[in-house]
Amino acid sequence: MSTLTSCELNHDVSSAKKAAQDGPVIITDRGKPSHVLMTYDEFKGLSGKRRSLIESLSMLGLSDIDFSPERVKITPRAVDLS
């Protein structure tokens, strides 16, 4: 992932766009990250249609993942109805 200052971006936009072809480019303002430059295809992939939990769990290849979470023990609390 590349990092550019906002001044570097302003002086050489074409280099920033070329760098974004290899992955997101972080733009800093006064030394702190402020923006991210990425290709439109990457953006579409991130902001595309959200899936339901059922759609996500039924994706191909997920059966190969070993997922065995520990069982949670829930103990009921006593209720005072007086």
PDB file as gemmi writes it, atoms N, CA and C in Angstrom:
CRYST1    1.000    1.000    1.000  90.00  90.00  90.00 P 1                      
ATOM      1  N   MET A   1       0.853  -1.168   0.000  1.00  0.00           N  
ATOM      2  CA  MET A   1       0.000   0.000   0.000  1.00  0.00           C  
ATOM      3  C   MET A   1       0.901   1.235   0.000  1.00  0.00           C  
ATOM      4  N   SER A   2       0.600   2.167  -0.874  1.00  0.00           N  
ATOM      5  CA  SER A   2       1.397   3.379  -1.003  1.00  0.00           C  
ATOM      6  C   SER A   2       0.820   4.495  -0.146  1.00  0.00           C  
ATOM      7  N   THR A   3       1.675   5.443   0.174  1.00  0.00           N  
ATOM      8  CA  THR A   3       1.254   6.624   0.932  1.00  0.00           C  
ATOM      9  C   THR A   3       1.796   7.856   0.240  1.00  0.00           C  
ATOM     10  N   LEU A   4       0.944   8.861   0.079  1.00  0.00           N  
ATOM     11  CA  LEU A   4       1.343  10.138  -0.511  1.00  0.00           C  
ATOM     12  C   LEU A   4       0.824  11.264   0.371  1.00  0.00           C  
ATOM     13  N   THR A   5       1.557  12.368   0.396  1.00  0.00           N  
ATOM     14  CA  THR A   5       1.035  13.547   1.072  1.00  0.00           C  
ATOM     15  C   THR A   5       0.048  14.220   0.123  1.00  0.00           C  
ATOM     16  N   SER A   6      -0.807  15.055   0.658  1.00  0.00           N  
ATOM     17  CA  SER A   6      -1.762  15.753  -0.209  1.00  0.00           C  
ATOM     18  C   SER A   6      -1.030  16.669  -1.179  1.00  0.00           C  
ATOM     19  N   CYS A   7       0.121  17.206  -0.771  1.00  0.00           N  
ATOM     20  CA  CYS A   7       0.919  18.051  -1.655  1.00  0.00           C  
ATOM     21  C   CYS A   7       1.467  17.224  -2.824  1.00  0.00           C  
ATOM     22  N   GLU A   8       1.990  16.016  -2.533  1.00  0.00           N  
ATOM     23  CA  GLU A   8       2.489  15.139  -3.596  1.00  0.00           C  
ATOM     24  C   GLU A   8       1.373  14.760  -4.561  1.00  0.00           C  
ATOM     25  N   LEU A   9       0.189  14.506  -4.026  1.00  0.00           N  
ATOM     26  CA  LEU A   9      -0.953  14.177  -4.876  1.00  0.00           C  
ATOM     27  C   LEU A   9      -1.277  15.331  -5.814  1.00  0.00           C  
ATOM     28  N   ASN A  10      -1.310  16.537  -5.278  1.00  0.00           N  
ATOM     29  CA  ASN A  10      -1.637  17.714  -6.092  1.00  0.00           C  
ATOM     30  C   ASN A  10      -0.612  17.959  -7.190  1.00  0.00           C  
ATOM     31  N   HIS A  11       0.656  17.633  -6.923  1.00  0.00           N  
ATOM     32  CA  HIS A  11       1.702  17.882  -7.907  1.00  0.00           C  
ATOM     33  C   HIS A  11       1.818  16.793  -8.964  1.00  0.00           C  
ATOM     34  N   ASP A  12       1.368  15.583  -8.649  1.00  0.00           N  
ATOM     35  CA  ASP A  12       1.541  14.480  -9.603  1.00  0.00           C  
ATOM     36  C   ASP A  12       0.380  13.487  -9.507  1.00  0.00           C  
ATOM     37  N   VAL A  13      -0.771  13.905  -9.981  1.00  0.00           N  
ATOM     38  CA  VAL A  13      -1.973  13.075  -9.923  1.00  0.00           C  
ATOM     39  C   VAL A  13      -1.802  11.802 -10.747  1.00  0.00           C  
ATOM     40  N   SER A  14      -1.150  11.892 -11.891  1.00  0.00           N  
ATOM     41  CA  SER A  14      -1.018  10.710 -12.754  1.00  0.00           C  
ATOM     42  C   SER A  14      -0.212   9.605 -12.064  1.00  0.00           C  
ATOM     43  N   SER A  15       0.832   9.959 -11.315  1.00  0.00           N  
ATOM     44  CA  SER A  15       1.592   8.941 -10.572  1.00  0.00           C  
ATOM     45  C   SER A  15       0.742   8.303  -9.482  1.00  0.00           C  
ATOM     46  N   ALA A  16      -0.092   9.099  -8.847  1.00  0.00           N  
ATOM     47  CA  ALA A  16      -0.977   8.569  -7.808  1.00  0.00           C  
ATOM     48  C   ALA A  16      -1.973   7.594  -8.414  1.00  0.00           C  
ATOM     49  N   LYS A  17      -2.505   7.923  -9.578  1.00  0.00           N  
ATOM     50  CA  LYS A  17      -3.449   7.031 -10.249  1.00  0.00           C  
ATOM     51  C   LYS A  17      -2.768   5.730 -10.663  1.00  0.00           C  
ATOM     52  N   LYS A  18      -1.524   5.810 -11.120  1.00  0.00           N  
ATOM     53  CA  LYS A  18      -0.779   4.598 -11.475  1.00  0.00           C  
ATOM     54  C   LYS A  18      -0.526   3.743 -10.235  1.00  0.00           C  
ATOM     55  N   ALA A  19      -0.190   4.382  -9.124  1.00  0.00           N  
ATOM     56  CA  ALA A  19       0.051   3.643  -7.880  1.00  0.00           C  
ATOM     57  C   ALA A  19      -1.225   2.957  -7.404  1.00  0.00           C  
ATOM     58  N   ALA A  20      -2.366   3.565  -7.644  1.00  0.00           N  
ATOM     59  CA  ALA A  20      -3.648   2.984  -7.223  1.00  0.00           C  
ATOM     60  C   ALA A  20      -3.972   1.718  -8.011  1.00  0.00           C  
ATOM     61  N   GLN A  21      -3.339   1.510  -9.156  1.00  0.00           N  
ATOM     62  CA  GLN A  21      -3.555   0.279  -9.919  1.00  0.00           C  
ATOM     63  C   GLN A  21      -3.000  -0.926  -9.159  1.00  0.00           C  
ATOM     64  N   ASP A  22      -2.002  -0.697  -8.289  1.00  0.00           N  
ATOM     65  CA  ASP A  22      -1.388  -1.780  -7.519  1.00  0.00           C  
ATOM     66  C   ASP A  22      -2.046  -1.974  -6.157  1.00  0.00           C  
ATOM     67  N   GLY A  23      -2.935  -1.078  -5.782  1.00  0.00           N  
ATOM     68  CA  GLY A  23      -3.615  -1.180  -4.488  1.00  0.00           C  
ATOM     69  C   GLY A  23      -3.961   0.198  -3.975  1.00  0.00           C  
ATOM     70  N   PRO A  24      -4.712   0.256  -2.896  1.00  0.00           N  
ATOM     71  CA  PRO A  24      -5.128   1.554  -2.348  1.00  0.00           C  
ATOM     72  C   PRO A  24      -3.925   2.439  -1.989  1.00  0.00           C  
ATOM     73  N   VAL A  25      -4.087   3.742  -2.199  1.00  0.00           N  
ATOM     74  CA  VAL A  25      -3.058   4.726  -1.876  1.00  0.00           C  
ATOM     75  C   VAL A  25      -3.610   5.619  -0.760  1.00  0.00           C  
ATOM     76  N   ILE A  26      -2.886   5.666   0.345  1.00  0.00           N  
ATOM     77  CA  ILE A  26      -3.311   6.505   1.472  1.00  0.00           C  
ATOM     78  C   ILE A  26      -2.791   7.911   1.237  1.00  0.00           C  
ATOM     79  N   ILE A  27      -3.696   8.885   1.354  1.00  0.00           N  
ATOM     80  CA  ILE A  27      -3.330  10.292   1.210  1.00  0.00           C  
ATOM     81  C   ILE A  27      -3.299  10.890   2.612  1.00  0.00           C  
ATOM     82  N   THR A  28      -2.179  11.523   2.946  1.00  0.00           N  
ATOM     83  CA  THR A  28      -2.062  12.125   4.275  1.00  0.00           C  
ATOM     84  C   THR A  28      -2.226  13.634   4.200  1.00  0.00           C  
ATOM     85  N   ASP A  29      -2.708  14.183   5.276  1.00  0.00           N  
ATOM     86  CA  ASP A  29      -2.841  15.631   5.423  1.00  0.00           C  
ATOM     87  C   ASP A  29      -2.239  15.990   6.769  1.00  0.00           C  
ATOM     88  N   ARG A  30      -1.155  16.745   6.736  1.00  0.00           N  
ATOM     89  CA  ARG A  30      -0.419  17.112   7.948  1.00  0.00           C  
ATOM     90  C   ARG A  30       0.052  15.883   8.724  1.00  0.00           C  
ATOM     91  N   GLY A  31       0.480  14.858   7.965  1.00  0.00           N  
ATOM     92  CA  GLY A  31       1.051  13.662   8.572  1.00  0.00           C  
ATOM     93  C   GLY A  31       0.058  12.605   9.007  1.00  0.00           C  
ATOM     94  N   LYS A  32      -1.235  12.888   8.890  1.00  0.00           N  
ATOM     95  CA  LYS A  32      -2.247  11.919   9.311  1.00  0.00           C  
ATOM     96  C   LYS A  32      -3.044  11.436   8.102  1.00  0.00           C  
ATOM     97  N   PRO A  33      -3.351  10.129   8.038  1.00  0.00           N  
ATOM     98  CA  PRO A  33      -4.160   9.626   6.925  1.00  0.00           C  
ATOM     99  C   PRO A  33      -5.507  10.344   6.862  1.00  0.00           C  
ATOM    100  N   SER A  34      -5.879  10.797   5.669  1.00  0.00           N  
ATOM    101  CA  SER A  34      -7.142  11.525   5.535  1.00  0.00           C  
ATOM    102  C   SER A  34      -8.038  10.984   4.416  1.00  0.00           C  
ATOM    103  N   HIS A  35      -7.441  10.382   3.384  1.00  0.00           N  
ATOM    104  CA  HIS A  35      -8.216   9.874   2.252  1.00  0.00           C  
ATOM    105  C   HIS A  35      -7.549   8.618   1.706  1.00  0.00           C  
ATOM    106  N   VAL A  36      -8.299   7.884   0.900  1.00  0.00           N  
ATOM    107  CA  VAL A  36      -7.757   6.714   0.220  1.00  0.00           C  
ATOM    108  C   VAL A  36      -8.127   6.803  -1.248  1.00  0.00           C  
ATOM    109  N   LEU A  37      -7.138   6.622  -2.105  1.00  0.00           N  
ATOM    110  CA  LEU A  37      -7.353   6.603  -3.550  1.00  0.00           C  
ATOM    111  C   LEU A  37      -7.291   5.160  -4.008  1.00  0.00           C  
ATOM    112  N   MET A  38      -8.323   4.726  -4.739  1.00  0.00           N  
ATOM    113  CA  MET A  38      -8.352   3.361  -5.259  1.00  0.00           C  
ATOM    114  C   MET A  38      -9.035   3.359  -6.617  1.00  0.00           C  
ATOM    115  N   THR A  39      -8.882   2.259  -7.326  1.00  0.00           N  
ATOM    116  CA  THR A  39      -9.542   2.156  -8.620  1.00  0.00           C  
ATOM    117  C   THR A  39     -11.056   2.037  -8.415  1.00  0.00           C  
ATOM    118  N   TYR A  40     -11.775   2.366  -9.458  1.00  0.00           N  
ATOM    119  CA  TYR A  40     -13.229   2.291  -9.373  1.00  0.00           C  
ATOM    120  C   TYR A  40     -13.694   0.841  -9.178  1.00  0.00           C  
ATOM    121  N   ASP A  41     -13.012  -0.102  -9.813  1.00  0.00           N  
ATOM    122  CA  ASP A  41     -13.379  -1.513  -9.645  1.00  0.00           C  
ATOM    123  C   ASP A  41     -13.213  -1.968  -8.193  1.00  0.00           C  
ATOM    124  N   GLU A  42     -12.134  -1.525  -7.536  1.00  0.00           N  
ATOM    125  CA  GLU A  42     -11.953  -1.852  -6.116  1.00  0.00           C  
ATOM    126  C   GLU A  42     -13.082  -1.241  -5.285  1.00  0.00           C  
ATOM    127  N   PHE A  43     -13.413  -0.005  -5.598  1.00  0.00           N  
ATOM    128  CA  PHE A  43     -14.483   0.685  -4.881  1.00  0.00           C  
ATOM    129  C   PHE A  43     -15.808  -0.048  -5.045  1.00  0.00           C  
ATOM    130  N   LYS A  44     -16.111  -0.460  -6.285  1.00  0.00           N  
ATOM    131  CA  LYS A  44     -17.358  -1.188  -6.521  1.00  0.00           C  
ATOM    132  C   LYS A  44     -17.396  -2.473  -5.721  1.00  0.00           C  
ATOM    133  N   GLY A  45     -16.260  -3.159  -5.640  1.00  0.00           N  
ATOM    134  CA  GLY A  45     -16.198  -4.397  -4.879  1.00  0.00           C  
ATOM    135  C   GLY A  45     -16.460  -4.179  -3.396  1.00  0.00           C  
ATOM    136  N   LEU A  46     -15.995  -3.057  -2.877  1.00  0.00           N  
ATOM    137  CA  LEU A  46     -16.197  -2.758  -1.460  1.00  0.00           C  
ATOM    138  C   LEU A  46     -17.592  -2.235  -1.158  1.00  0.00           C  
ATOM    139  N   SER A  47     -18.156  -1.499  -2.094  1.00  0.00           N  
ATOM    140  CA  SER A  47     -19.439  -0.855  -1.819  1.00  0.00           C  
ATOM    141  C   SER A  47     -20.602  -1.516  -2.549  1.00  0.00           C  
ATOM    142  N   GLY A  48     -20.356  -2.701  -3.076  1.00  0.00           N  
ATOM    143  CA  GLY A  48     -21.396  -3.408  -3.819  1.00  0.00           C  
ATOM    144  C   GLY A  48     -22.546  -3.855  -2.945  1.00  0.00           C  
ATOM    145  N   LYS A  49     -23.405  -4.653  -3.542  1.00  0.00           N  
ATOM    146  CA  LYS A  49     -24.595  -5.156  -2.853  1.00  0.00           C  
ATOM    147  C   LYS A  49     -24.196  -5.915  -1.591  1.00  0.00           C  
ATOM    148  N   ARG A  50     -24.821  -5.571  -0.511  1.00  0.00           N  
ATOM    149  CA  ARG A  50     -24.566  -6.276   0.745  1.00  0.00           C  
ATOM    150  C   ARG A  50     -25.330  -7.589   0.735  1.00  0.00           C  
ATOM    151  N   ARG A  51     -24.701  -8.606   1.274  1.00  0.00           N  
ATOM    152  CA  ARG A  51     -25.315  -9.932   1.312  1.00  0.00           C  
ATOM    153  C   ARG A  51     -25.978 -10.158   2.653  1.00  0.00           C  
ATOM    154  N   SER A  52     -26.980 -11.000   2.625  1.00  0.00           N  
ATOM    155  CA  SER A  52     -27.588 -11.413   3.886  1.00  0.00           C  
ATOM    156  C   SER A  52     -26.665 -12.443   4.528  1.00  0.00           C  
ATOM    157  N   LEU A  53     -26.885 -12.731   5.792  1.00  0.00           N  
ATOM    158  CA  LEU A  53     -26.073 -13.723   6.486  1.00  0.00           C  
ATOM    159  C   LEU A  53     -26.195 -15.078   5.800  1.00  0.00           C  
ATOM    160  N   ILE A  54     -27.391 -15.426   5.366  1.00  0.00           N  
ATOM    161  CA  ILE A  54     -27.613 -16.720   4.712  1.00  0.00           C  
ATOM    162  C   ILE A  54     -26.842 -16.787   3.391  1.00  0.00           C  
ATOM    163  N   GLU A  55     -26.861 -15.700   2.611  1.00  0.00           N  
ATOM    164  CA  GLU A  55     -26.109 -15.675   1.352  1.00  0.00           C  
ATOM    165  C   GLU A  55     -24.608 -15.798   1.613  1.00  0.00           C  
ATOM    166  N   SER A  56     -24.133 -15.120   2.635  1.00  0.00           N  
ATOM    167  CA  SER A  56     -22.707 -15.168   2.953  1.00  0.00           C  
ATOM    168  C   SER A  56     -22.282 -16.555   3.398  1.00  0.00           C  
ATOM    169  N   LEU A  57     -23.114 -17.211   4.214  1.00  0.00           N  
ATOM    170  CA  LEU A  57     -22.764 -18.536   4.712  1.00  0.00           C  
ATOM    171  C   LEU A  57     -22.873 -19.621   3.643  1.00  0.00           C  
ATOM    172  N   SER A  58     -23.624 -19.345   2.575  1.00  0.00           N  
ATOM    173  CA  SER A  58     -23.788 -20.349   1.536  1.00  0.00           C  
ATOM    174  C   SER A  58     -22.812 -20.153   0.369  1.00  0.00           C  
ATOM    175  N   MET A  59     -21.831 -19.273   0.526  1.00  0.00           N  
ATOM    176  CA  MET A  59     -20.850 -19.033  -0.528  1.00  0.00           C  
ATOM    177  C   MET A  59     -20.012 -20.288  -0.764  1.00  0.00           C  
ATOM    178  N   LEU A  60     -19.600 -20.492  -2.001  1.00  0.00           N  
ATOM    179  CA  LEU A  60     -18.754 -21.626  -2.349  1.00  0.00           C  
ATOM    180  C   LEU A  60     -17.420 -21.536  -1.626  1.00  0.00           C  
ATOM    181  N   GLY A  61     -16.906 -22.671  -1.200  1.00  0.00           N  
ATOM    182  CA  GLY A  61     -15.599 -22.727  -0.569  1.00  0.00           C  
ATOM    183  C   GLY A  61     -15.614 -22.570   0.927  1.00  0.00           C  
ATOM    184  N   LEU A  62     -16.721 -22.169   1.505  1.00  0.00           N  
ATOM    185  CA  LEU A  62     -16.768 -21.975   2.951  1.00  0.00           C  
ATOM    186  C   LEU A  62     -16.753 -23.295   3.712  1.00  0.00           C  
ATOM    187  N   SER A  63     -17.135 -24.384   3.056  1.00  0.00           N  
ATOM    188  CA  SER A  63     -17.135 -25.675   3.744  1.00  0.00           C  
ATOM    189  C   SER A  63     -15.721 -26.142   4.054  1.00  0.00           C  
ATOM    190  N   ASP A  64     -14.715 -25.548   3.396  1.00  0.00           N  
ATOM    191  CA  ASP A  64     -13.324 -25.914   3.642  1.00  0.00           C  
ATOM    192  C   ASP A  64     -12.761 -25.240   4.895  1.00  0.00           C  
ATOM    193  N   ILE A  65     -13.470 -24.268   5.433  1.00  0.00           N  
ATOM    194  CA  ILE A  65     -12.994 -23.532   6.606  1.00  0.00           C  
ATOM    195  C   ILE A  65     -13.378 -24.291   7.864  1.00  0.00           C  
ATOM    196  N   ASP A  66     -12.384 -24.515   8.723  1.00  0.00           N  
ATOM    197  CA  ASP A  66     -12.637 -25.193   9.991  1.00  0.00           C  
ATOM    198  C   ASP A  66     -13.021 -24.139  11.023  1.00  0.00           C  
ATOM    199  N   PHE A  67     -14.274 -24.119  11.404  1.00  0.00           N  
ATOM    200  CA  PHE A  67     -14.781 -23.140  12.365  1.00  0.00           C  
ATOM    201  C   PHE A  67     -15.524 -23.884  13.462  1.00  0.00           C  
ATOM    202  N   SER A  68     -14.928 -23.951  14.626  1.00  0.00           N  
ATOM    203  CA  SER A  68     -15.523 -24.661  15.759  1.00  0.00           C  
ATOM    204  C   SER A  68     -15.486 -23.775  17.000  1.00  0.00           C  
ATOM    205  N   PRO A  69     -16.379 -22.811  17.086  1.00  0.00           N  
ATOM    206  CA  PRO A  69     -16.364 -21.931  18.256  1.00  0.00           C  
ATOM    207  C   PRO A  69     -16.779 -22.693  19.512  1.00  0.00           C  
ATOM    208  N   GLU A  70     -16.269 -22.236  20.663  1.00  0.00           N  
ATOM    209  CA  GLU A  70     -16.639 -22.859  21.918  1.00  0.00           C  
ATOM    210  C   GLU A  70     -18.101 -22.565  22.222  1.00  0.00           C  
ATOM    211  N   ARG A  71     -18.748 -23.527  22.817  1.00  0.00           N  
ATOM    212  CA  ARG A  71     -20.141 -23.357  23.183  1.00  0.00           C  
ATOM    213  C   ARG A  71     -20.225 -22.410  24.377  1.00  0.00           C  
ATOM    214  N   VAL A  72     -21.111 -21.456  24.291  1.00  0.00           N  
ATOM    215  CA  VAL A  72     -21.292 -20.490  25.363  1.00  0.00           C  
ATOM    216  C   VAL A  72     -22.310 -21.030  26.352  1.00  0.00           C  
ATOM    217  N   LYS A  73     -21.964 -20.969  27.634  1.00  0.00           N  
ATOM    218  CA  LYS A  73     -22.884 -21.445  28.658  1.00  0.00           C  
ATOM    219  C   LYS A  73     -23.609 -20.239  29.252  1.00  0.00           C  
ATOM    220  N   ILE A  74     -24.912 -20.235  29.102  1.00  0.00           N  
ATOM    221  CA  ILE A  74     -25.729 -19.133  29.606  1.00  0.00           C  
ATOM    222  C   ILE A  74     -26.457 -19.620  30.853  1.00  0.00           C  
ATOM    223  N   THR A  75     -26.219 -18.948  31.949  1.00  0.00           N  
ATOM    224  CA  THR A  75     -26.894 -19.325  33.198  1.00  0.00           C  
ATOM    225  C   THR A  75     -27.990 -18.311  33.493  1.00  0.00           C  
ATOM    226  N   PRO A  76     -29.190 -18.808  33.732  1.00  0.00           N  
ATOM    227  CA  PRO A  76     -30.296 -17.888  34.018  1.00  0.00           C  
ATOM    228  C   PRO A  76     -30.126 -17.229  35.378  1.00  0.00           C  
ATOM    229  N   ARG A  77     -30.613 -16.017  35.472  1.00  0.00           N  
ATOM    230  CA  ARG A  77     -30.588 -15.306  36.758  1.00  0.00           C  
ATOM    231  C   ARG A  77     -31.903 -15.511  37.477  1.00  0.00           C  
ATOM    232  N   ALA A  78     -31.833 -15.487  38.762  1.00  0.00           N  
ATOM    233  CA  ALA A  78     -33.058 -15.608  39.575  1.00  0.00           C  
ATOM    234  C   ALA A  78     -33.870 -14.330  39.420  1.00  0.00           C  
ATOM    235  N   VAL A  79     -35.176 -14.491  39.355  1.00  0.00           N  
ATOM    236  CA  VAL A  79     -36.072 -13.354  39.187  1.00  0.00           C  
ATOM    237  C   VAL A  79     -36.917 -13.206  40.441  1.00  0.00           C  
ATOM    238  N   ASP A  80     -36.943 -12.003  40.980  1.00  0.00           N  
ATOM    239  CA  ASP A  80     -37.766 -11.730  42.141  1.00  0.00           C  
ATOM    240  C   ASP A  80     -39.027 -11.021  41.687  1.00  0.00           C  
ATOM    241  N   LEU A  81     -40.158 -11.695  41.721  1.00  0.00           N  
ATOM    242  CA  LEU A  81     -41.425 -11.132  41.258  1.00  0.00           C  
ATOM    243  C   LEU A  81     -42.303 -10.644  42.419  1.00  0.00           C  
ATOM    244  N   SER A  82     -41.708 -10.459  43.591  1.00  0.00           N  
ATOM    245  CA  SER A  82     -42.518 -10.019  44.726  1.00  0.00           C  
ATOM    246  C   SER A  82     -42.791  -8.545  44.712  1.00  0.00           C  
TER     247      SER A  82                                                      
END                                                                             
